[in-house]
């Protein structure tokens, strides 16, 4: 599924609660897209830039009263519940048939709790993990990972189109945030890899500015961590997998072991600890999906978030 397309019943008005780095960009993108917009933030200075492009609500309940889609872009679980629940919360003012779209990176259980609160009011809930950061938000180009019913996603298509370049349904309610947590793991773990690589390079006398330059240039050709994310499972390959894929994985893991062990040997000579490199060498056969993970993680045994 690519970017959702609005249908005849698509939502045409939106309210954005929380105008931080992401919410501010989302609100700006929706205004540019011509979506009827209301905004709300506890900081008056955050709403000032929208004085000419949006209605400034007095609070979440006021915002919800005129919004087909209530976009929640606050920081944490407690704030999500605070702006939605209670007498002044958005659900108190929400109209039946409206939709709450939670962009905040919070626990899937929090979103399920919101759905429980919203159901008696005839309000639908979607979780929407977003990736791309403030720059993508400002350009209306966030990547959206959605959890919830397809019918509801279609209904809010005009709003999704306003702030995202790609919107993908990941599964039932909660799946969007589960996907976002996995996506963030790729990002943060890659930062650790970059730190460890810089530690080794600096000890070897390499100019880190030049190293960053060549890594950025080469990444354009060899891709990032998603290069090996091409199968529907991380279980080891079997005879059902095409022979050319298995051969490519075997060649890749052989090169990985060679290069990792050379890096570890250099680190030992320079007195630099490389725990991530050592762990990657140990688990490389699992990374290339040729052998079970030596850490014994469950593979293909969970059904949470799937449908």
Phi, psi and omega in degrees: 000130177261211180298132182289147179252137180293147175248191186297333182259018185296145179293143182239352177234146182221150173235133180249119178259116181103109184245048173280205185303317181276310182300321179298316179294318179299314180298317179297319180294320179294321178298317179295328181281356178084014177283132176300124195235138168233142180231159182206136176203148180290345179261114181303324182295337180287332181271344185304318181297346183258011184302327183262351186240354184209160171277133179267114182278153178281343180181177182302319181296319178296318178300314184296331185298337182240017186241127171289324180235125180257105184268120182255117183229049177265186194272314191221180184301314182300320180290322177301312180294323182294320183278347181256323187265165175088175184299324180265002182284164184299326181295333179293331181254356185291143179272145174304136182093352176278172185227135171265127180243107185268110177270341183298141176278095184230179179293139174304330178296326178296318179294322178294323176295320177298318180297323177296320178290326187279329187304314181297341180267000181074026181252132178271158181228136172233141169261142188220086173293135181238147180226147181132340175076183184302325181296315179293323178300315181296330180270359184069032187235025177297153171262124187251129176249112192253144172235130180143185183287139180300323180300320179289320178299317178299322182296327182262018184304322181297324179288316177301317179298331182290329183239001183232153174263342178208130178232121186235127174283120182268342182153201182290179182309130182101337184291329179297318179286327175297319177295321179297320178297320178293319179296319178295326178299319176301316183294309185291322178294326178292328175296320177296319178298318179295321178297313182295321178296320179293324178300314178295313183296318180296319179295332179273000178086017180277138176289117185291332177295318178292322178299315179299321180298314183287328178293315179299318181293317182286331178299332179296337182258322185261352178078182181248211186296337183285355182302324181267008182262069185236000179247157180280006180207158173258008175297152179303147179298155180230183178295346178282343178280144179303141184300325183292329177290315179298317179297319179294321179293319178296319178294320181295317182290328177296318177294321180298312179300316181301311184288320179296318180292328175293320178295319179296321178294320177295317178299320179296318179295326184268357181073031181251123178283133181231069184296325179292319178297319180295318179293322179295321177298319180295324186256008186301322180295328176286321178302320179272008172060037178257333181221161174298153179293126180297341176281351173074026179295148180293129180247118175067026183252352182256144178247001182297133177082002180253156178209000000 
